[in-house]
Amino acid sequence: MTQWPEAVATVTFVDGVYDEGPPSVKISFEYRDGGQSLQMGKFIVDSFSGLYNLKVDDTFTIRFNPRKPSQFYSPELATWFTQTKWLFWIGMAVTAAVTSVIMLLRHR
């Protein structure tokens, strides 16, 4: 992805998302690919990202796939929370399973 060309993206819409975990926002944006065609994208980012405070008409840098210009990447999309939240859910599932087994064994 570091080989993909860069483009300047412009924010077109920002909406608050209140999911489990830190505060997050959904950001819609547009950019021009290498052929100058208008591309659009959106993502949800949490408050640990530098992109969290973007407002409409703000710009930021992305990279796009030259073979599929609608595919984009920004290293700021991945925060420690987004990269590790699956660990939280696995931990919750294991805890629930162990608790269930303990409760079953106690009631025998």
ABEGO torsion letter per residue (X at the ends): XAABBBBBBBBABBBBBBBBEBBBBBBBBBBBBAAGBBBBBBBBBBAABAAAABBBGBBBBBBBBAABAABBBBAAABBAAAAAAAAAAAAAAAAAAAAAAAAAAAAX
